[in-house]
Amino acid sequence: MSRTMSSAYMNWAKTSSTAKVNLATSGLGNLKLRELRVSLDDLEITNGGYGYQPLIQSIAARYRVDSETVVTAAGTTFANHLAMAALIEPGDEILFEHPAYEPMLAAALYLGAKVRRFARRIDNGFRIDPESLEVSPETRLIVLTNLHNPSGVLIDDAEMRRIGDVARGVGARVLVDEVYMETLFEDSPRTAFHLGNEFVVTSSLTKAFGLSGLRCGWIFAEPELAKRMWLLNDLFASTAVHAGERLSVIAMQQLGEIGARAKELLDRNRKLLNEFLDTREDLEVIRPEFGTVMFPRVRSESADDLCQLLCEKYETSVVPGRFFEMPAHFRVGIAGDSAVLEEGLQRLGLALDELNRG
Ligand SMILES: Cc1ncc(COP(=O)(O)O)c(C=O)c1O
């Protein structure tokens, strides 16, 4: 079998996900440069070395971690890749959640991992039952997202600790992609990294703040492992775009205000989606308290017809569940403009009604 060399979801997201009414996105709308208080004099072109210390220290301070445990990377995407490349050898067994964020799964396959899956089921609220994780002495890594993409479900610290215990029991680590965790908008954001050295965590400023374009991502890993990642990165990115690092430091100083606006929008939009879902008996859904997405299930085997009708007749996009290996679902995002969400939900209702009439 040939090696995975691409991500079907990312390709779709870049080429086919946009519509007049776009409910396919999972991140806050892109902030404009003029919305950041920044002057050209704050920027510089070149740094060099292993990361930009002011950025590393900003991230470390925000999460109350030692700066030796921080590795910066181009977005959560590259943080995930670098972390897994440092953690697994080709042929190593890893346990990966299902449904999964496909580009992360594709990276694991690209790296040659022997991927086994564990289920997060709608009838269990997409929670993880630590006792059902089928680890073996060969398991090197358990991989999950928190909040879960696509369902938005939060794993709390108690559950996460139990997952950590299971991993530690076989000498494995747990990689947690926490990119949606910032949508809790906590003053001192929590991270599974505080729960023990078996945890390796990735995140970025992408989802909650509309700062995807800064590619300000990071990994938290115990210092020796973090050092291994910095050295491995010499083979990949070597150094970051320094102007981006400087902009990221400036953005981090303004996250309070940016986050307050984002929280207001998400609270309003979550209410809109919940009100819509109250009217739909044809959709089964877990309604998460946080995050930017929900993952309803239609009452047939595939939501593809719905997604197609929605796109072609109603000019509205959602993410077909097949990209998350659950074709009966679709993912709807609430991080966009409220008026667009309202319009999109109305169109979604019309498309569902049309399909129900047969
Ligand atoms: C779970 C998860 N990880 C990573 C990313 C990508 O993050 P970034 O833009 O920081 O690379 C996404 C974006 O959809 C995501 O859902």
The ligand as a MOL file (V3000), in Angstrom:
LIG
                    3D

  0  0  0     0  0            999 V3000
M  V30 BEGIN CTAB
M  V30 COUNTS 16 16 0 0 0
M  V30 BEGIN ATOM
M  V30 1 C -7.7900 19.7230 15.5610 0
M  V30 2 C -7.1130 20.7190 14.6810 0
M  V30 3 N -5.7780 20.8400 14.7350 0
M  V30 4 C -5.1270 21.7300 13.9640 0
M  V30 5 C -5.7990 22.5400 13.0860 0
M  V30 6 C -5.0190 23.5000 12.2430 0
M  V30 7 O -4.4790 24.5010 13.0640 0
M  V30 8 P -3.3790 25.5170 12.5100 0
M  V30 9 O -4.0750 26.4550 11.5860 0
M  V30 10 O -2.8910 26.2110 13.7480 0
M  V30 11 O -2.3250 24.7470 11.8370 0
M  V30 12 C -7.1790 22.4380 12.9770 0
M  V30 13 C -7.9220 23.2850 12.0160 0
M  V30 14 O -8.9940 22.9570 11.5690 0
M  V30 15 C -7.8530 21.5100 13.8000 0
M  V30 16 O -9.1740 21.3800 13.7310 0
M  V30 END ATOM
M  V30 BEGIN BOND
M  V30 1 1 1 2
M  V30 2 1 2 3
M  V30 3 2 2 15
M  V30 4 2 3 4
M  V30 5 1 4 5
M  V30 6 1 5 6
M  V30 7 2 5 12
M  V30 8 1 6 7
M  V30 9 1 7 8
M  V30 10 2 8 9
M  V30 11 1 8 10
M  V30 12 1 8 11
M  V30 13 1 12 13
M  V30 14 1 12 15
M  V30 15 2 13 14
M  V30 16 1 15 16
M  V30 END BOND
M  V30 END CTAB
M  END
